[in-house]
Amino acid sequence: MRKGPNNLITDVAGLLVGNAEDHRLKSGVTVVLCEQPATAAVQVLGGAPGTRETDLLAPENTVQTVDAVVLSGGSAFGLDAASGVQAALREMGRGFDVGPHRIPIVPAAILFDLVNGGDKDWGRFSPYRDLGYDAARAAGVAFLTGTAGAGTGARTATFKGGLGSASTLLANGITIGALVAVNALGSATIGNTRHFWAAPFELDGEFGGLGYPNPLPEDAAVARFKFRERQSAAANTTIAVIATDAILSKAEAKRLAIAAHDGFSRALWPAHTPLDGDLVFALATGASAKAPLLEDFIDLSAAAASTMARAIARGVHDAVAAENDLMPSWAQ
């Protein structure tokens, strides 16, 4: 396996990504825009999720495809971002046909970044609808990672979090990509070191090339929580998208989302806690025209986990220092 040409989720044919952020607010929105409606599913394993339009993604429900997926900061206020994305898609003539109307299908998930040093005094209405609209209009193949989009105000137990992405080209010609806003209760790094838990999966030094510390620190197995570090116990949640150009059913996309959560467990310690809203959306564009056999799907699932772990580490690695930060960046 090797990285895609850009090492971004947009190496999956048929996907574009847009970011919009407000650095005074210390928050933002990231949109994955499907150039053609894509098969979609979701898996939630955190105990404190915030979501929109996730019930329709169940394999037994009618709608098979979506037009976009939204990751947003802002806690529950951030769910407004999906309305802005819908507005942009409606202007593009996109959506599910219902008589004379077209309804863009836009599932969304949010993370908690309200207590992060940003100015949240936005008045009557939150800015997230406008941020969602701007993110959709900005969608393209290239986009910023780290302190950008939904990762703008993200934090972990030890360092700033951020927006991360990675891609993998499989030997059978299928591409898989991950996008993640890392705002975990736990830590992406080992003990008090700058070494990433995801080190065994790193390709070409994409997040520092440090490997594992040798020897492992004595406190490596100690679970580090934000509230143990005097941060807000509620300021958590890692939200992500795993995507492929393979042809998948909704049920297979669900299995892919489940597999991608293993990447959370490989890259964050602890993960899936009662105070995280950990969630993975899965998208299958079908652009490769390849429908994986069972043995291929096992490889695809393993790549989903490793690619997600890499994306998580890259989100923390790529974050940059900003005014009024409450935590240092990894680079600092």
C-alpha positions in Angstrom: 0.0 0.0 0.0 1.1 3.6 -0.7 -0.2 7.1 -0.3 -2.3 8.8 -2.9 -0.8 11.6 -4.9 -2.1 14.3 -2.5 -2.4 12.2 0.6 -5.9 13.6 1.0 -9.4 12.2 1.0 -9.9 13.9 -2.4 -7.6 11.3 -3.9 -10.9 9.3 -3.9 -12.4 10.2 -7.3 -15.7 12.0 -7.1 -15.0 13.9 -3.8 -14.2 17.6 -3.1 -13.6 19.2 0.3 -14.1 22.8 1.4 -13.2 24.6 4.6 -14.5 27.8 6.2 -13.3 29.1 9.5 -13.3 32.1 11.8 -10.1 32.4 13.8 -11.5 34.9 16.2 -14.3 32.4 16.9 -11.7 29.6 16.9 -14.2 27.4 15.1 -15.1 26.3 11.6 -16.8 23.9 9.2 -15.5 21.3 6.7 -17.7 19.9 3.9 -17.1 16.8 1.8 -19.0 17.4 -1.4 -19.9 14.4 -3.6 -19.7 15.4 -7.3 -22.3 12.7 -7.9 -24.5 11.3 -5.1 -22.5 8.7 -3.1 -23.6 5.7 -1.2 -23.3 6.5 2.5 -23.5 5.0 6.0 -22.5 6.0 9.5 -21.2 4.4 12.7 -21.4 6.2 16.1 -19.3 4.7 19.0 -18.9 7.7 21.3 -21.3 8.3 24.1 -22.0 12.0 23.4 -22.8 12.5 19.7 -24.4 15.5 18.0 -25.8 14.7 14.5 -28.2 15.5 11.8 -29.8 13.2 9.2 -28.0 10.1 10.4 -31.1 7.9 10.7 -31.6 7.9 7.0 -28.2 6.3 6.5 -29.3 3.0 8.1 -29.1 0.2 5.5 -32.8 -0.6 5.9 -33.9 3.0 5.1 -34.9 4.3 1.7 -32.5 7.0 0.7 -29.4 5.3 -0.7 -27.1 8.3 -1.5 -26.1 11.7 -0.1 -24.9 14.9 -1.8 -22.5 16.0 1.0 -21.3 15.4 4.5 -20.6 18.1 7.1 -18.2 18.2 10.0 -18.6 21.3 12.2 -17.4 22.9 15.3 -19.8 24.8 17.6 -21.5 21.9 19.5 -25.2 21.8 18.8 -25.0 25.3 17.2 -22.8 23.9 14.5 -25.6 21.7 13.2 -26.8 24.9 11.4 -23.9 24.4 9.0 -25.8 21.7 7.1 -28.5 24.3 6.3 -25.9 26.5 4.7 -24.5 23.6 2.7 -28.0 22.7 1.6 -28.5 26.2 0.4 -25.3 26.1 -1.7 -26.2 22.7 -3.2 -29.8 23.9 -4.0 -28.2 26.8 -5.9 -26.2 24.2 -7.8 -29.3 22.2 -8.7 -28.4 19.3 -6.5 -30.7 17.1 -4.4 -33.2 14.3 -4.1 -36.1 14.6 -6.5 -39.5 15.0 -4.7 -42.0 16.2 -7.3 -41.0 19.6 -8.6 -38.5 20.0 -5.7 -34.9 19.0 -5.2 -33.8 18.4 -1.6 -30.0 18.1 -1.0 -29.3 15.2 1.4 -26.6 16.5 3.9 -25.9 14.5 7.0 -23.8 16.3 9.6 -21.9 15.8 12.9 -20.5 18.3 15.4 -17.7 18.6 17.9 -17.5 20.7 21.1 -15.2 23.6 20.8 -17.1 26.3 22.7 -14.6 26.6 25.6 -11.3 27.0 23.7 -10.3 30.7 24.0 -12.4 31.9 21.0 -15.0 34.7 21.1 -18.4 33.0 21.0 -20.4 36.2 21.5 -22.0 36.0 18.1 -25.4 37.6 19.0 -28.8 36.2 18.1 -27.9 33.7 15.4 -24.7 31.6 15.2 -22.4 32.0 12.2 -22.4 28.3 11.3 -25.0 28.4 8.5 -22.9 31.0 6.7 -19.7 29.0 7.4 -21.4 25.9 5.9 -22.4 27.8 2.8 -18.9 29.3 2.4 -17.3 25.9 2.9 -19.5 24.3 0.2 -18.7 27.1 -2.2 -14.9 26.6 -1.5 -14.9 22.9 -2.2 -12.0 21.6 -4.3 -9.4 18.9 -4.6 -6.8 20.8 -2.5 -7.6 22.0 1.1 -5.8 22.9 4.2 -5.3 20.6 7.2 -4.4 21.3 10.8 -5.9 24.5 12.1 -8.5 24.8 9.4 -12.2 24.1 8.9 -13.8 21.9 11.6 -10.4 21.5 13.2 -9.8 25.2 13.8 -10.6 25.1 17.5 -10.0 21.4 18.2 -7.9 20.1 21.2 -6.7 16.8 22.6 -5.6 16.0 26.2 -2.0 17.0 25.4 -1.8 19.2 22.3 -4.0 21.2 19.9 -6.1 19.0 17.7 -6.9 19.8 14.1 -8.2 18.6 10.7 -6.4 15.6 9.3 -6.5 13.7 6.1 -4.7 10.7 4.4 -5.2 8.4 1.5 -4.1 4.9 0.5 -3.8 3.2 -2.9 -4.5 -0.5 -2.6 -2.8 -3.1 -4.9 -6.2 -3.9 -6.6 -6.5 -0.3 -7.8 -9.1 0.8 -5.2 -8.4 4.1 -3.3 -9.4 4.8 0.2 -9.2 8.2 2.0 -9.9 9.6 5.5 -10.8 13.0 6.8 -11.1 13.7 10.5 -11.5 16.6 12.9 -9.5 15.5 16.0 -11.0 16.9 19.2 -10.5 13.9 21.5 -10.9 13.6 25.2 -7.8 11.5 25.1 -4.4 11.9 23.5 -2.9 11.2 20.1 0.6 11.0 21.6 2.3 8.6 24.0 2.7 9.8 27.6 4.5 13.1 27.8 6.3 12.5 24.5 5.7 13.9 21.0 5.5 10.3 19.5 2.2 9.4 18.0 0.3 6.2 18.8 -0.3 5.9 15.1 3.4 5.5 14.4 3.3 1.9 13.0 1.1 3.1 10.1 3.1 6.2 9.1 4.1 6.5 5.5 7.1 8.6 4.4 7.4 10.7 7.6 3.9 12.3 7.1 3.6 13.2 10.8 7.2 13.7 11.9 8.7 10.2 11.4 9.5 9.8 15.1 8.3 6.2 15.4 7.7 4.8 18.9 9.8 6.0 21.8 12.4 3.5 22.9 11.9 2.6 25.6 8.3 3.3 26.0 7.7 5.7 28.9 6.5 4.2 32.1 3.3 6.3 31.9 2.4 5.2 28.4 -0.6 3.2 29.5 -2.0 6.0 31.7 -5.1 7.4 30.1 -4.8 11.2 29.8 -8.1 13.1 29.8 -8.8 16.7 29.1 -10.5 17.3 32.4 -7.6 15.8 34.2 -5.5 18.5 32.5 -8.0 21.1 33.9 -9.8 21.5 30.6 -13.6 21.2 30.1 -14.8 17.7 30.6 -17.3 18.3 27.8 -14.9 19.7 25.2 -14.6 16.5 23.1 -15.5 14.4 20.0 -13.6 13.2 17.0 -15.7 13.2 13.9 -14.6 11.7 10.6 -15.3 10.5 7.0 -13.9 7.3 5.4 -14.3 7.2 1.7 -13.5 4.9 -1.2 -14.0 4.8 -5.0 -15.1 1.2 -4.8 -18.7 0.2 -5.5 -20.4 -0.6 -2.1 -23.9 -1.2 -0.9 -25.1 0.7 2.1 -24.5 -2.4 4.3 -20.9 -2.6 3.1 -20.4 1.1 3.6 -21.6 0.5 7.2 -19.0 -2.2 7.7 -16.4 0.2 6.3 -17.4 2.8 8.9 -17.1 0.3 11.6 -13.7 -0.8 10.5 -12.5 2.9 10.3 -13.3 3.2 14.1 -10.4 0.8 14.7 -8.2 3.7 13.4 -9.5 5.8 16.3 -8.4 3.1 18.8 -5.0 2.8 17.1 -4.4 6.6 17.1 -6.1 7.9 20.3 -5.8 6.8 23.9 -8.5 6.5 25.2 -11.1 6.6 22.4 -14.9 6.1 22.3 -15.4 7.4 25.8 -18.8 8.4 27.3 -17.7 12.0 26.9 -16.7 11.7 23.2 -19.2 11.8 20.3 -16.9 9.7 18.1 -18.5 9.1 14.7 -17.4 8.0 11.2 -19.4 8.6 8.0 -18.6 6.3 5.1 -18.9 7.3 1.5 -18.5 5.1 -1.6 -18.4 7.0 -4.9 -18.1 3.9 -7.2 -15.8 5.8 -9.5 -13.3 2.9 -9.8 -16.1 0.7 -11.2 -14.6 -2.0 -8.9 -16.9 -4.1 -6.6 -14.6 -5.8 -4.0 -14.8 -9.5 -3.4 -14.9 -10.7 0.2 -11.1 -11.0 0.5 -10.7 -7.6 -1.1 -13.2 -6.1 1.4 -11.0 -7.4 4.3 -8.0 -5.5 2.8 -10.2 -2.5 2.3 -11.3 -2.6 5.9 -7.8 -2.9 7.2 -6.8 0.1 5.0 -9.7 2.0 6.4 -8.4 1.6 9.9 -4.7 2.4 9.1 -5.7 5.4 6.9 -7.9 6.8 9.6 -5.1 6.4 12.2 -2.7 8.3 9.9 -5.3 11.1 9.3 -5.7 11.5 13.1 -2.0 11.9 13.7 -1.7 14.3 10.8 -4.5 16.5 12.2 -2.6 17.0 15.4 0.8 17.2 13.7 -0.4 19.9 11.2 -2.1 22.2 13.8 -0.4 25.6 14.2 -0.3 28.0 17.2 -2.8 30.9 17.3 -3.6 33.8 19.6 -5.4 32.9 22.8 -4.8 29.2 22.5 -5.3 27.2 25.7 -3.0 24.4 24.6 0.3 24.2 22.7 0.5 22.9 19.2 2.6 19.7 18.5 5.1 21.8 16.6 5.6 24.0 19.7 
